[in-house]
Amino acid sequence: MQQLNTESKINGEFYARSTDEHLRTERLLEITKELLPNLGPQWNGHNLVTLKRHAISRVLYYNNLYQKIIDIPGVICEFGVQWGATMAQLINLRGMYEPFNISRKINGFDTFEGFPVIDRNDAIEAKVGDYATSKNYEVILEEILALHESFCPNAHLKKFELIKGDASVTIDGWLSANPHAIISMAIFDMDIYKPTKDVLEKIIPRLTKGSLLVFDELSNEFWPGETIAVNEVLGLNNLSLRRFPHQTTCAWAVYGD
């Protein structure tokens, strides 16, 4: 019988997979590293050969969500960026679905140093500093996102921003600096209770009926803090929550619906 790691932790990040699945995933990584130097100028497309189902599901999920806000004015805010995969995808989706919408700015909030605080409502094994990126990674991510944007129309206009620090605090400065900003989609991927609750409370005046609220760890037994925060601020029985069949702990709601 396979050993099942229901929620294991490597390098400050949690994952849920069997020991056998972990070994097969590591083998895919080895193959990817071996292949990459040989893939030529179309490496970005050929590299999909080792992309797992889970990653493809994530792409489809955000593709589905983005289409729901095309008719909703405002910016996108992602709270919990880490390595920036979602922000990169959002920039590319904007380039495909609304390439000339220069007002659809994408804002990413993260400490880039891991969890800033752990509350009693959070996962028992979670520690301050979990999910940290490499030192000064936000500088590299800034370049990556700028490159993605450069392949889209109106590339001379910067339409994304990275806001480093504890979102519980930095959201205040961002709201003050952007009094015009309506939030069309707010993505909560911070996993933990306090920043989720603080940010949710503070952005409510900037939501419109139709804004999308996206939660990455809702109804997740390993990360109860997000659900507790949403319930305390909005009340779960006030929300018509929806889910995507391939993202088991993700949920979204239309604000005011």
N, C-alpha and C positions, 0 to 999 in steps of 0.2 A: 504494500500500500504506500502511495506517495505521502511524504510529509507535507502537510498543508500549513503554510505560513499565512494565517488569516489577516494579519497586519504586521508586517516585519519592517525593519528600519535599516537602511544602508546609507552612510554618508549624510545623515541628517534628514533623509527623506523616507517616507513610509510607502510601502507597496503591498498589494495583496495578490500573491500568486504561489503556486506550488513550487517545491524545490526543483522538480523536473522542468517546469515552465521557465523558471529563472535560468537554468542551465541552457535551455534552448534559446532564450533571449540573449544571453551572453554570447552564444555561438553566432547569432545573427550580427551582433556588434562586431565580432572578430572579422566576419566575412565583409561587412561594410567597410571596415578600415583597410582590408586587403584590396577591395575593389576600387575604392575611391580614386586612387592615383591613376587608374587605368581607364576611367570612364570617359575621358575626353571632354570636349567643349559642351556636350549635352549631359554632363554629370548630374545636373539638378533633376533632370527627368529620369535618367537611368537609375539614379539612386533610390527610386521608388521600389526597386526590386526587393529591397529588404524592409520596406515599410510594413509594420504589423497592422492587423485589423483594428486594434485599439486606436492607433493614430489616425487611420482613415475615418473611423467613426467620429473622432473629434473634429476632423475637417468638415464632415457632412453636418455635424451638429451646428457649428458656427455658420456654415453656409445657410442652413435653415433659419437660424436666428436673424442673420443679417437681412434676409429678404423681408422679414416682418417689420423692419424699421425704415424701409426705403421711403415710405410716405410720411414718416414722423420727423419733424425738424429737430435739429439739435446735435450735440456731440455725443461721443461714446466715452465712457469712463470704465477702465478696468482696474479694479482694486485687488492687487495680488498678481504681479507680472512675472516674477522670477526670471526665467531665461528668455521670455518674450515671444514664445511660439504663438500665442493667441493674438498679440498685437501685430505680429508680422502677417498673420492670416487676415486680420481685419483690414490692414492696409491694402492687401491684395484684393480682398473682396470689394472694398470701396473702389478700387481701380477697375474692377469688372462691372459692378452693378451701377455705380453712379460716379463715373470718372471726372465729371465736371462740377461735382458738389464740393466746393472749396470750404463750405462751412461745416462739413462733417469731420471735425477734428477728433483725433483719437488720443486720449490721455491715459497714461499708465502710472499707477501709484504703487510703489514698493519700497521697502527698506533696502533691498538687495543685500541685507545682512541677516535675513531670517526673521523668525518671529520676535517682535520686540518685547512681548509680555505674554505670560500664560495665566489664564484665569481658572478658578476652580470648576468652571463650566466646560473646560476644554478637555481634550484627550489626556488620559492619565500619563501616557508615555511622552507627550509633547514637551519639548524643552525650548527655552529661549535660544535663538540662533538656528533652529531647524529650518531647512529650506533656504539657507543662504546660498548665494551664487559665489563665483570666484571674485576676488578682490577687484574693485573698480570695474566690474563687468558692465555696469550701466554705460560706460564710455564705449565699449565694444557694441553693445546693443543699440546705442544711438546711431552708430555707423551702419549697422545691419539694417535698421529701419529706414534710414535715409537712402540706402541703396535700393531697398524695395520700392520706396516712394519714387525713386528716380526713373523707374521703368513705367510709371503711370503718367497720364496727362497732368499738366500744371505742376510739374515737378519742381519748378522754381519757387513754389509756395510751400513752406513747411506746414504740414497738417497733422503733426503728432507732437506730443510732449511727454517726457518722462519726469515724474515728480518723485524724487528720492526722499525717504523718511517714513516715519510712522504715520499712516494715513489718518489716524485719529487726530493728528495735529496738522498735517500738511493740507488736509481738505479745507481747513479754514482759510488758509492763504490762497488756495486755488479759487475758492468761491469768491473771495474778495477781489482777486485779480481778474475774474471773469464774470462780472455782474450780468452780462448779456446771455450767458450760456444756459440753454435748456439741455437737459440730459435725456437723450432719446433712448439710450441703453446703458444700464449700469450693471457691470459684471462683478460679482462678489466671489473672489477666489482666494480669500485670506485664511480660510479654514477655521479661524479662532474667533472667540466670542467678542472681546472688547472692541477691536477696530471695526468689526462688522456692524456692531450695534451703533457705535459712534458715527460712522460714516452714513449709515442708513438714516439715522435721525437727522443729520445735517443736510442731506441732499433732497429730502422730501419736497421742500419749497421749489426746487428746480425741476421736478418731474411734471409731466403733463399727462392727461388722460391718454393712454396709448403708449407711454414709455414702457420699455421692457426692463424688468428686473430679473437678472439671471443669477442663479445660485449654484455653486459647484459642489457643495457638500451637504445638501439638504437631506434630511431623514437618513443620515449616515451615523451608524452607531459608534464608529471610531472617531467622529468629529462632531460631537453634539453641540458645540458652541455656536455654530452658524444657525442651526435650527432654533436654538433658544433665543438668540439675538433677533431673528426675524419674527418670532412669535411675540416677543416683548415689545417690539416697535410697531409691527403692522397687524399682528394677530393672524395666526394661520387660518382661522375660520373666516377671515375677511378676504382671503386670496383664492382665486381660481388657478391653482397650480397646474402646470402642464409638464410633460416630460418627453424626452426623445428616447426611442426604444433601445438605442445602443449606448446610452450614457446613464448608468444605473443610479448614480447619486446626484445627478444634475436635474434641476428643475427651473422653470421660468414662469413668470406671471406678467400679465399686462396691467400696469398700474391704473387703478380706477375702474377696472373691469369687474 
